[in-house]
Amino acid sequence: MTVKNENLDKDKLLEQFLRIGLDERTARNTVANNKVTANLNAVIHEAGVLEGCDKAVGNLLYTVATKYPSNALVHRPILLKYVTSNKIKMPAQLEAAFSFFSAAGQEDIKLNEFEDKCGVGVEVSVEEIEKTVNEVFEEHKNEILEQRYRTNVGDLFGQVRKKHPWADPKIVKQYIDSKLFELLGERTAADNEKIVKKKKEKPAKVDDKSVAIVSVEQPPSEEDLNPYLIFPRPEDNYKVHTEVFFSNGTILRCCNTKELLEKHLKATGGRVFTRFPPEPNGYLHIGHAKAMFVDFGLAKERGGGCYLRYDDTNPEAEKKEYIDHIEEIVKWMGWEPFKITYTSDYFQDLYELAVELIRRGHAYVDHQTPDEIKEYREKKMNSPWRDRPVAESLKLFDEMKQGLIEEGKATLRMKQDMQSDNFNMYDLIAYRIKFTPHPHAGDKWCIYPSYDYAHCTVDSLENITHSLCTLEFETRRASYYWLLHALDLYQPYVWEYSRLNVSNNVLSKRKLNRLVTEKWVDGWDDPRLLTLAGLRRRGVTSTAINAFVRGMGITRSDCSLIQFNRLEYHIREELNKTAARAMVVLQPLKVVITNLENGSILDLDAKKWPEAQADEASAFYKVPFSNIVYIEQSDFRLKDSKDYYGLAPGKSVLLRYAYPIKCTDVILADDKETVLEIRAEYDASKKSKPKGVLHWVAQPSPGVNPLNVEVRLFDKLFLSENPAELDDWLADLNPHSKVVIPSAYAVPELRNAIVGDTFQFERLGYFAVDNDSTPEKLVFNRTVTLRDSYKSSK
């Protein structure tokens, strides 16, 4: 009996280990080892993955179970949270974590130090990996050509990882393999023989315990490299999309018939067609950037096309301003629509299909008021007009179209299932009366289709292969397919993905509209908003936004709030490479250099790029150095300290690209505290070597102030991470989200900057020229600080 129970327990453990993605061999070997089994079982419970997890996370959990330092078990739950949230996702990060916790032991730890040590939030782009691989191969080209496929790939791998320790090892391996093939071509017979000999050697055998871990370092799967592989091919769209359960016990299994699919494939040539369907009633935000990545990205990857379709079913909300903006922003984001269409292009088709829906007994004209409809839905009661004769509904619907019925006195409703468990089957409205001219269709119509009626129908009319939307639309699947089935129309493949939720901001169109219309912000393109227009004005590039949304992946997990600093990371990554350096002083403090002759101007070279070589003339700009310079007020103190590297009485600092200066005197205001001016001497020989290095701006000529510019410093718009959850969310607005510095001093080099130009103001951050700039005065927006100021405290 004891043996039976033991076997039963082992079977359960085996199932548990398989659920977290371990291969069967590793799982069985683990069950056979009592110590590893106990550790892994504890890790699974601590991580909260009793129902399983994906293979990559499971492999990391196995590593934690087998390698975690025993002297620091108190910190293991912290590490597991980082693993299950995919903040730590590579073996190299785990090894760094083990080292960190081992050194900490039982002592308290600082999460910011832990994250820095483990590369949390650091993402190395494919372009960076490719560039480094090319550099390594160029450096060892002769050796590789000589040794061919005998080359120690591990050494090459190690050199790339040394430069990018947090690079995805699977992508690194892929590029190394690809580069080897590019350089050496197909393996020769001799190459293959040598590899066979190596395989026969005993040392190549891998210990069972490390199998699951090693698999993480293998070349990446196609799904890892191509997120769009989760979507089926158009010719496979004959399977059941969804099951609609009716309250009478019947089940509708929605799928395309062979005839419908063949007709569709003939029309499309088997190509993929998606659609990006924004409503033209507001500006696009960063959530739409993710939708574009999914919709346009899938079509581009499959060699198909993506419609830009304006969902203009509400004539009262649409504006040409929004339509023009959407088209402009889509192109700015780097996407090219296959065709630009409007739902209103199909108003006649939609009307005719609505008539057919009535004829088939699936729709009726209703006279309930909005409040009555709401009440009846809450009570799951049928409308009194639900069973009116088809001929009567046809006549009334025609009268609605002709404008013979008053607005609000009738709607066309779909006859679905008022007793369903899904409220999106409660006889949704298909048409309503609105005596409002349409921005695109003019005054031809006084009845307009609803989103629920038009969305799926136009998808079918445009032969969309993949109808992709966010998870809040998942409950509408039933009505989407019910309607297409009722009309015998082709049914696209529907797939929902998680919304993009970013901390310290709101993305609800209603909330954004309120912020703009009530003037809490300075318009739809306010740089504090996460509208794409606001981000562009702030100086964020479309490339950085696309890198950010690609990093989110196409996932159905809808419980995560993405930290704002993750977006900032991608912004810095790009601007660090593309933004020229310059010097600007935000709060100028006058420094008079007493041992430099008044009126003497020295032209010095300053670097536009940190790695500029002396012979690259275009990589430098001229800065004047005179006897009057300005430094930041915060870079001077009356009292010095060991940890302070700024200027103080009797202390020296280096003016970047210039000379060391030493404070010899301080001119104070009458209050004996306010510093009005500093007197200093400069070291023309540069023999002194002070530790502190300051940015500065000098008078370009005697008595002439430096270039005066306005600088706007933007911070997070809301104080709370998730203001959308607050009842009084407007009370959470950050009063310091925008700070205007009207009179900063800049180097003359910036005089010719134009709107959109980006710069790194040394020691201050990245800035872009705002469109409020005039020929008389430039305005700069801070895009992002040089370093993350918002390290997670979780």
Solvent accessible surface area in square Angstrom, and as a share of the most:
residue,aa,sasa,rsa
1,M,177,0.79
2,T,105,0.61
3,V,106,0.61
4,K,146,0.62
5,N,77,0.39
6,E,93,0.42
7,N,78,0.40
8,L,96,0.48
9,D,78,0.41
10,K,74,0.31
11,D,77,0.40
12,K,123,0.52
13,L,39,0.19
14,L,21,0.10
15,E,97,0.44
16,Q,16,0.07
17,F,0,0.00
18,L,70,0.35
19,R,112,0.41
20,I,0,0.00
21,G,19,0.18
22,L,6,0.03
23,D,52,0.27
24,E,89,0.40
25,R,136,0.50
26,T,1,0.00
27,A,0,0.00
28,R,130,0.48
29,N,50,0.26
30,T,3,0.02
31,V,16,0.09
32,A,84,0.65
33,N,44,0.23
34,N,121,0.62
35,K,154,0.65
36,V,12,0.07
37,T,15,0.09
38,A,61,0.47
39,N,49,0.25
40,L,0,0.00
41,N,48,0.25
42,A,39,0.30
43,V,0,0.00
44,I,0,0.00
45,H,101,0.45
46,E,80,0.36
47,A,18,0.14
48,G,61,0.58
49,V,16,0.09
50,L,76,0.38
51,E,161,0.72
52,G,23,0.22
53,C,36,0.22
54,D,84,0.43
55,K,109,0.46
56,A,52,0.41
57,V,9,0.05
58,G,0,0.00
59,N,5,0.02
60,L,4,0.02
61,L,0,0.00
62,Y,2,0.01
63,T,3,0.02
64,V,0,0.00
65,A,6,0.04
66,T,46,0.26
67,K,105,0.45
68,Y,21,0.08
69,P,22,0.14
70,S,93,0.60
71,N,71,0.36
72,A,0,0.00
73,L,90,0.45
74,V,87,0.50
75,H,11,0.05
76,R,23,0.08
77,P,57,0.36
78,I,52,0.27
79,L,0,0.00
80,L,1,0.01
81,K,149,0.63
82,Y,12,0.05
83,V,0,0.00
84,T,47,0.28
85,S,61,0.39
86,N,79,0.41
87,K,78,0.33
88,I,0,0.00
89,K,92,0.39
90,M,12,0.05
91,P,15,0.09
92,A,27,0.21
93,Q,3,0.01
94,L,1,0.00
95,E,84,0.38
96,A,16,0.13
97,A,0,0.00
98,F,15,0.06
99,S,60,0.39
100,F,31,0.13
101,F,0,0.00
102,S,51,0.33
103,A,94,0.73
104,A,21,0.16
105,G,11,0.10
106,Q,121,0.54
107,E,125,0.56
108,D,140,0.72
109,I,34,0.17
110,K,130,0.55
111,L,36,0.18
112,N,67,0.35
113,E,89,0.40
114,F,0,0.00
115,E,13,0.06
116,D,91,0.47
117,K,98,0.41
118,C,0,0.00
119,G,2,0.02
120,V,25,0.15
121,G,40,0.39
122,V,57,0.33
123,E,35,0.16
124,V,30,0.17
125,S,42,0.27
126,V,61,0.35
127,E,121,0.54
128,E,35,0.16
129,I,0,0.00
130,E,73,0.33
131,K,131,0.55
132,T,7,0.04
133,V,2,0.01
134,N,60,0.31
135,E,74,0.33
136,V,3,0.02
137,F,5,0.02
138,E,124,0.56
139,E,125,0.56
140,H,33,0.15
141,K,81,0.34
142,N,123,0.63
143,E,91,0.41
144,I,1,0.00
145,L,81,0.40
146,E,132,0.59
147,Q,73,0.32
148,R,66,0.24
149,Y,34,0.13
150,R,110,0.40
151,T,17,0.10
152,N,86,0.44
153,V,43,0.25
154,G,49,0.47
155,D,82,0.43
156,L,6,0.03
157,F,39,0.16
158,G,37,0.35
159,Q,57,0.25
160,V,1,0.00
161,R,30,0.11
162,K,171,0.73
163,K,113,0.48
164,H,34,0.15
165,P,58,0.37
166,W,43,0.15
167,A,0,0.00
168,D,48,0.25
169,P,2,0.01
170,K,40,0.17
171,I,28,0.14
172,V,0,0.00
173,K,51,0.22
174,Q,67,0.30
175,Y,49,0.19
176,I,0,0.00
177,D,54,0.28
178,S,61,0.39
179,K,43,0.18
180,L,10,0.05
181,F,107,0.45
182,E,126,0.56
183,L,48,0.24
184,L,17,0.08
185,G,26,0.25
186,E,130,0.58
187,R,105,0.38
188,T,64,0.37
189,A,75,0.58
190,A,55,0.43
191,D,9,0.05
192,N,70,0.36
193,E,104,0.46
194,K,79,0.33
195,I,47,0.24
196,V,75,0.43
197,K,135,0.57
198,K,117,0.49
199,K,154,0.65
200,K,158,0.67
201,E,102,0.46
202,K,171,0.72
203,P,120,0.76
204,A,63,0.49
205,K,164,0.69
206,V,70,0.40
207,D,93,0.48
208,D,49,0.25
209,K,93,0.40
210,S,33,0.21
211,V,35,0.20
212,A,1,0.01
213,I,23,0.12
214,V,59,0.34
215,S,39,0.25
216,V,17,0.10
217,E,56,0.25
218,Q,85,0.38
219,P,67,0.42
220,P,18,0.11
221,S,51,0.33
222,E,130,0.58
223,E,101,0.45
224,D,82,0.42
225,L,54,0.27
226,N,31,0.16
227,P,30,0.19
228,Y,11,0.04
229,L,69,0.34
230,I,80,0.40
231,F,6,0.03
232,P,41,0.25
233,R,137,0.50
234,P,8,0.05
235,E,72,0.32
236,D,31,0.16
237,N,8,0.04
238,Y,112,0.43
239,K,123,0.52
240,V,76,0.44
241,H,26,0.11
242,T,26,0.15
243,E,73,0.33
244,V,4,0.03
245,F,123,0.51
246,F,43,0.18
247,S,65,0.42
248,N,118,0.60
249,G,61,0.59
250,T,74,0.43
251,I,69,0.35
252,L,27,0.14
253,R,129,0.47
254,C,0,0.00
255,C,47,0.28
256,N,5,0.03
257,T,72,0.42
258,K,145,0.61
259,E,122,0.55
260,L,37,0.19
261,L,12,0.06
262,E,93,0.42
263,K,149,0.63
264,H,3,0.01
265,L,40,0.20
266,K,181,0.77
267,A,69,0.53
268,T,13,0.08
269,G,63,0.61
270,G,29,0.28
271,R,101,0.37
272,V,5,0.03
273,F,14,0.06
274,T,0,0.00
275,R,1,0.00
276,F,3,0.01
277,P,34,0.22
278,P,7,0.04
279,E,75,0.34
280,P,0,0.00
281,N,38,0.20
282,G,1,0.01
283,Y,33,0.13
284,L,2,0.01
285,H,18,0.08
286,I,0,0.00
287,G,16,0.15
288,H,29,0.13
289,A,0,0.00
290,K,5,0.02
291,A,15,0.12
292,M,0,0.00
293,F,12,0.05
294,V,0,0.00
295,D,1,0.01
296,F,6,0.03
297,G,5,0.05
298,L,0,0.00
299,A,2,0.02
300,K,151,0.64
301,E,74,0.33
302,R,63,0.23
303,G,51,0.49
304,G,18,0.17
305,G,6,0.06
306,C,4,0.02
307,Y,21,0.08
308,L,0,0.00
309,R,4,0.01
310,Y,0,0.00
311,D,10,0.05
312,D,1,0.01
313,T,9,0.05
314,N,48,0.25
315,P,7,0.04
316,E,104,0.47
317,A,31,0.24
318,E,12,0.05
319,K,107,0.46
320,K,141,0.60
321,E,86,0.39
322,Y,15,0.06
323,I,17,0.09
324,D,70,0.37
325,H,11,0.05
326,I,0,0.00
327,E,55,0.24
328,E,87,0.39
329,I,0,0.00
330,V,0,0.00
331,K,106,0.45
332,W,63,0.22
333,M,1,0.01
334,G,59,0.56
335,W,31,0.11
336,E,132,0.59
337,P,17,0.11
338,F,86,0.36
339,K,103,0.44
340,I,61,0.31
341,T,8,0.05
342,Y,34,0.13
343,T,2,0.01
344,S,10,0.06
345,D,74,0.38
346,Y,41,0.16
347,F,6,0.02
348,Q,76,0.34
349,D,61,0.32
350,L,0,0.00
351,Y,23,0.09
352,E,94,0.42
353,L,31,0.15
354,A,0,0.00
355,V,23,0.13
356,E,53,0.24
357,L,0,0.00
358,I,0,0.00
359,R,143,0.52
360,R,99,0.36
361,G,25,0.24
362,H,60,0.27
363,A,5,0.04
364,Y,2,0.01
365,V,0,0.00
366,D,0,0.00
367,H,53,0.24
368,Q,7,0.03
369,T,61,0.35
370,P,104,0.66
371,D,111,0.58
372,E,73,0.33
373,I,9,0.04
374,K,128,0.54
375,E,72,0.33
376,Y,46,0.17
377,R,60,0.22
378,E,124,0.56
379,K,119,0.50
380,K,75,0.32
381,M,83,0.37
382,N,66,0.34
383,S,6,0.04
384,P,91,0.57
385,W,88,0.31
386,R,30,0.11
387,D,119,0.61
388,R,36,0.13
389,P,83,0.52
390,V,60,0.34
391,A,74,0.58
392,E,72,0.32
393,S,1,0.01
394,L,46,0.23
395,K,128,0.54
396,L,27,0.14
397,F,1,0.00
398,D,57,0.29
399,E,37,0.17
400,M,0,0.00
401,K,69,0.29
402,Q,109,0.48
403,G,26,0.25
404,L,123,0.61
405,I,24,0.12
406,E,118,0.53
407,E,84,0.38
408,G,48,0.46
409,K,112,0.48
410,A,2,0.02
411,T,17,0.10
412,L,0,0.00
413,R,3,0.01
414,M,1,0.00
415,K,50,0.21
416,Q,14,0.06
417,D,12,0.06
418,M,2,0.01
419,Q,81,0.36
420,S,6,0.04
421,D,144,0.74
422,N,37,0.19
423,F,130,0.54
424,N,11,0.06
425,M,3,0.01
426,Y,20,0.07
427,D,0,0.00
428,L,16,0.08
429,I,47,0.24
430,A,0,0.00
431,Y,2,0.01
432,R,51,0.19
433,I,6,0.03
434,K,35,0.15
435,F,104,0.43
436,T,35,0.20
437,P,93,0.58
438,H,6,0.03
439,P,73,0.46
440,H,85,0.38
441,A,31,0.24
442,G,32,0.31
443,D,122,0.63
444,K,142,0.60
445,W,17,0.06
446,C,19,0.11
447,I,1,0.01
448,Y,0,0.00
449,P,1,0.01
450,S,15,0.09
451,Y,57,0.22
452,D,33,0.17
453,Y,0,0.00
454,A,0,0.00
455,H,20,0.09
456,C,1,0.01
457,T,0,0.00
458,V,1,0.00
459,D,0,0.00
460,S,9,0.06
461,L,63,0.31
462,E,9,0.04
463,N,36,0.19
464,I,0,0.00
465,T,2,0.01
466,H,2,0.01
467,S,1,0.01
468,L,3,0.01
469,C,16,0.10
470,T,26,0.15
471,L,23,0.12
472,E,88,0.39
473,F,55,0.23
474,E,66,0.30
475,T,64,0.37
476,R,78,0.28
477,R,53,0.19
478,A,14,0.11
479,S,5,0.03
480,Y,16,0.06
481,Y,1,0.00
482,W,15,0.05
483,L,0,0.00
484,L,0,0.00
485,H,82,0.36
486,A,9,0.07
487,L,8,0.04
488,D,87,0.45
489,L,31,0.15
490,Y,13,0.05
491,Q,4,0.02
492,P,0,0.00
493,Y,50,0.19
494,V,8,0.05
495,W,34,0.12
496,E,0,0.00
497,Y,4,0.01
498,S,6,0.04
499,R,90,0.33
500,L,8,0.04
501,N,48,0.25
502,V,5,0.03
503,S,0,0.00
504,N,12,0.06
505,N,10,0.05
506,V,2,0.01
507,L,15,0.07
508,S,37,0.24
509,K,53,0.22
510,R,160,0.58
511,K,19,0.08
512,L,0,0.00
513,N,58,0.30
514,R,94,0.34
515,L,0,0.00
516,V,21,0.12
517,T,86,0.50
518,E,86,0.38
519,K,170,0.72
520,W,118,0.42
521,V,4,0.03
522,D,85,0.44
523,G,22,0.21
524,W,22,0.08
525,D,40,0.21
526,D,1,0.01
527,P,7,0.05
528,R,26,0.10
529,L,0,0.00
530,L,2,0.01
531,T,0,0.00
532,L,0,0.00
533,A,7,0.05
534,G,0,0.00
535,L,3,0.01
536,R,80,0.29
537,R,41,0.15
538,R,14,0.05
539,G,8,0.08
540,V,4,0.02
541,T,38,0.22
542,S,20,0.13
543,T,85,0.49
544,A,3,0.02
545,I,0,0.00
546,N,33,0.17
547,A,43,0.33
548,F,0,0.00
549,V,0,0.00
550,R,113,0.41
551,G,31,0.30
552,M,25,0.11
553,G,23,0.22
554,I,18,0.09
555,T,53,0.31
556,R,94,0.34
557,S,60,0.39
558,D,72,0.37
559,C,122,0.73
560,S,58,0.38
561,L,53,0.26
562,I,23,0.12
563,Q,37,0.16
564,F,13,0.05
565,N,26,0.13
566,R,71,0.26
567,L,0,0.00
568,E,12,0.05
569,Y,37,0.14
570,H,16,0.07
571,I,5,0.02
572,R,32,0.12
573,E,54,0.24
574,E,35,0.16
575,L,2,0.01
576,N,78,0.40
577,K,114,0.48
578,T,75,0.44
579,A,0,0.00
580,A,19,0.15
581,R,17,0.06
582,A,1,0.00
583,M,0,0.00
584,V,0,0.00
585,V,0,0.00
586,L,18,0.09
587,Q,84,0.37
588,P,34,0.21
589,L,11,0.05
590,K,64,0.27
591,V,0,0.00
592,V,27,0.15
593,I,1,0.00
594,T,76,0.44
595,N,77,0.40
596,L,17,0.08
597,E,134,0.60
598,N,114,0.59
599,G,35,0.34
600,S,32,0.21
601,I,60,0.31
602,L,58,0.29
603,D,99,0.51
604,L,27,0.14
605,D,73,0.38
606,A,0,0.00
607,K,61,0.26
608,K,50,0.21
609,W,84,0.30
610,P,73,0.46
611,E,149,0.67
612,A,10,0.08
613,Q,108,0.48
614,A,102,0.79
615,D,127,0.66
616,E,75,0.33
617,A,89,0.69
618,S,96,0.62
619,A,6,0.05
620,F,42,0.18
621,Y,9,0.03
622,K,117,0.50
623,V,1,0.00
624,P,14,0.09
625,F,0,0.00
626,S,3,0.02
627,N,18,0.09
628,I,26,0.13
629,V,0,0.00
630,Y,18,0.07
631,I,0,0.00
632,E,11,0.05
633,Q,97,0.43
634,S,93,0.60
635,D,12,0.06
636,F,16,0.07
637,R,110,0.40
638,L,77,0.38
639,K,173,0.73
640,D,75,0.39
641,S,47,0.30
642,K,206,0.87
643,D,116,0.60
644,Y,23,0.09
645,Y,118,0.45
646,G,5,0.04
647,L,0,0.00
648,A,0,0.00
649,P,65,0.41
650,G,50,0.48
651,K,45,0.19
652,S,32,0.20
653,V,0,0.00
654,L,53,0.27
655,L,0,0.00
656,R,81,0.30
657,Y,49,0.18
658,A,4,0.03
659,Y,31,0.12
660,P,3,0.02
661,I,1,0.01
662,K,99,0.42
663,C,2,0.01
664,T,72,0.42
665,D,71,0.37
666,V,29,0.16
667,I,60,0.30
668,L,60,0.30
669,A,24,0.18
670,D,143,0.74
671,D,83,0.43
672,K,147,0.62
673,E,130,0.58
674,T,68,0.39
675,V,33,0.19
676,L,100,0.50
677,E,30,0.13
678,I,0,0.00
679,R,83,0.30
680,A,0,0.00
681,E,83,0.37
682,Y,31,0.12
683,D,35,0.18
684,A,64,0.50
685,S,68,0.44
686,K,93,0.40
687,K,164,0.70
688,S,47,0.30
689,K,169,0.72
690,P,31,0.20
691,K,170,0.72
692,G,5,0.05
693,V,57,0.33
694,L,3,0.02
695,H,2,0.01
696,W,2,0.01
697,V,0,0.00
698,A,3,0.02
699,Q,15,0.07
700,P,36,0.23
701,S,41,0.27
702,P,80,0.50
703,G,73,0.70
704,V,75,0.43
705,N,89,0.46
706,P,6,0.04
707,L,29,0.14
708,N,55,0.28
709,V,0,0.00
710,E,29,0.13
711,V,0,0.00
712,R,32,0.12
713,L,29,0.15
714,F,6,0.03
715,D,45,0.23
716,K,20,0.09
717,L,2,0.01
718,F,1,0.00
719,L,111,0.55
720,S,37,0.24
721,E,62,0.28
722,N,49,0.25
723,P,0,0.00
724,A,53,0.41
725,E,135,0.60
726,L,72,0.36
727,D,150,0.78
728,D,93,0.48
729,W,16,0.05
730,L,22,0.11
731,A,74,0.58
732,D,17,0.09
733,L,29,0.15
734,N,19,0.10
735,P,101,0.64
736,H,126,0.56
737,S,3,0.02
738,K,61,0.26
739,V,66,0.38
740,V,67,0.38
741,I,12,0.06
742,P,78,0.49
743,S,57,0.37
744,A,0,0.00
745,Y,28,0.11
746,A,0,0.00
747,V,3,0.02
748,P,40,0.25
749,E,71,0.32
750,L,1,0.00
751,R,134,0.49
752,N,130,0.67
753,A,12,0.09
754,I,119,0.60
755,V,85,0.49
756,G,50,0.48
757,D,49,0.25
758,T,33,0.19
759,F,24,0.10
760,Q,20,0.09
761,F,0,0.00
762,E,9,0.04
763,R,109,0.40
764,L,34,0.17
765,G,0,0.00
766,Y,8,0.03
767,F,1,0.00
768,A,2,0.01
769,V,4,0.02
770,D,1,0.00
771,N,84,0.43
772,D,69,0.35
773,S,25,0.16
774,T,66,0.39
775,P,137,0.86
776,E,147,0.66
777,K,65,0.27
778,L,19,0.09
779,V,9,0.05
780,F,0,0.00
781,N,0,0.00
782,R,44,0.16
783,T,2,0.01
784,V,3,0.02
785,T,33,0.19
786,L,46,0.23
787,R,190,0.70
788,D,36,0.19
789,S,76,0.49
790,Y,77,0.29
791,K,89,0.38
792,S,22,0.14
793,S,106,0.69
794,K,145,0.62
